[in-house]
Amino acid sequence: MHDKDELEAVEILLVEDNPAHADMMRETLKESRIANRLSVVTDGEMALDFLYRKGQFAEAPRPGLILLDLGLPRKTGLEVLSEIKEEPELRRIPVIVLTTSKSEEDILKSYDLHANTFISKPVRLSDFMEVIRSLENYWFVMAQLPRS
C-alpha cells in the first residue's frame, strides 16, 4: 500500500462521447485525494490523434491510464483498443473499458484485445460514482502503473 503523500498524479485519458458521463467522471475525480489530470476526447479518431500526438494534440501528455467507452463515433472503442495494444509505444498503458454494454461478445472481444479491465457502467449516479472511486483506489493507490 502507498502512503498518501507518495501518490503521484496520473494522466488519465477518458474516451467518452456522452457529456453527462464525462462530467460525472470529472466531478468524481475532482473529489479525489489524488490530483489526477483528466483529458477527455469524444470519439475514436480523436483518441488515436491524442495518443499519437497529432494535430491539435501535438503537445498532449502521455496518459498513464485510458478509460475507454466502446460505443464511440468515427472509430469504435474496440478499434481504438486494438490499435493501442498493437502499438509498442502504447501497449503498456492500462486500458479500462468503461461502457454501458453488458454483452458477452463485447466482454470477450475486449479481453481478447488485451483490455486490462471491463466494467459495465451502472445506471444510478451513486453506483457510477462508487465504481469510479473503486477504480481510483485500485489503479492509483494499490496498483503500480508503468511510468510513461
N, C-alpha and C positions, 0 to 999 in steps of 0.2 A: 504494500500500500504506500502511496506517496504522501508526504507531508503536504498540507495545504499550501505552504509557502513555496514548495518546489514545483508546483504545477505551472506549466508553461502554456501560454495561449496557443491555440491550434487554429490554423487557417482552415475554414470549412467552406466547401463549395456545395451549395444547395441548388439542385437542378429540379425546378418545380414550376409548372405553368399555372398553378392555382394561387392567385394572390392571397387568398384567405389562409391557405396552408403556409405560405411563405411568411406571412405576418405572424401567425401563431408560433412558428419556429423562431423567428426573430425575437419575439417577446419572451418566450420561454428561455432562450439563451441569454437574453439581457438580464434576467433574474439570477443567473448563474453566479457561482463564486469563482468561476474561471472566466477570464476575459478573452473568450474566443472571438475570432473575427469571422464574420459571415459574408460571403459573396453569393449573390443569387443571380442565376440565369434562367430563362423561361422556355428554352427549347433545346433539343439535342444538338443542333448545329452550333448554337451559342456555347454550349458546354464544351464541345471539342475546340472551338476557337479559343475559349478561355484557357483550356488545358495546354493547347499548343501555342498560346500567346500570340494569336493572330489579330490583325486589325485593331479594333477598339480595346482589345485585351492584351496589347503588346507588353504592358507593364504589370499584368496580373500576377498575383502571388501564387506560388505553387501550393495547392491545398495539401493538408495533412490528412484530410478525410473528405469523402464525397458522399452526400446524401442524394440519392437518385430516384426520381419518380419514373415509372415505366411508361405512363400514358402521356407522352410528350409530342408536340407538333414538330414537323420537319425531319426529325430523326427520332426513332423510339428510344426509350431507355435501354432496351436490350441491345440495340445497335451501338449506343454510346458505351455501354458496359463492355461489349465485345471489343470495340476499338481500344478502350482503356487497357484492358487486360492483354491485348496483343502487342502493345507498345512498351518496349523495355523501360523507357523513362517514366512511364505512368503506372505500370502494372503493380507496383508495391503500394500504391495509395489505396488504403482500405475503402471499399465501396459498400455502402449500406443501401440496399434497395428499400425505399420507404414509399409504399404505393397503396392505393385503395384496393388493388386486386387481391383476391384470395385464391386465385386459380392455381390448381396444382401444376398445370402446364407452365405458368409464369414462374412459380417457385423452382421447378426443376430446371427450366432454361436459365434462370438467374444463377443458380448454383453451378450448372454446367459451364457457365461463362465466368466462373470464379468470383461471384459476389461474396463478400465476407459475411453478410447477414441479409435476411429477407424479413421485412416487417410489414404487415398489413396495417394501414392507418386506421386507428379506431374512429368511430363516428362521433362520439361525445368529446367535447372540448377538453374536459378534465382528464379523460383517458388518453387523449392525444398528448397533452402536456406531460402526463406521467411517463409515457413512452419516451418522450424527448429527454426527460430528466434521467431515466434509466440508461438511455444511450449515452448521455453525457457522463454519467457515473462510470459506466463500463469503459468507454473509449478514451475518456480524458483523465480518469483517475486510476483505474485498475490496469488497463492495457498499456503496453509500450508501443507507441507508434514509431515508424521509421522517420528519421529526420529527412526533410525534403531537400 
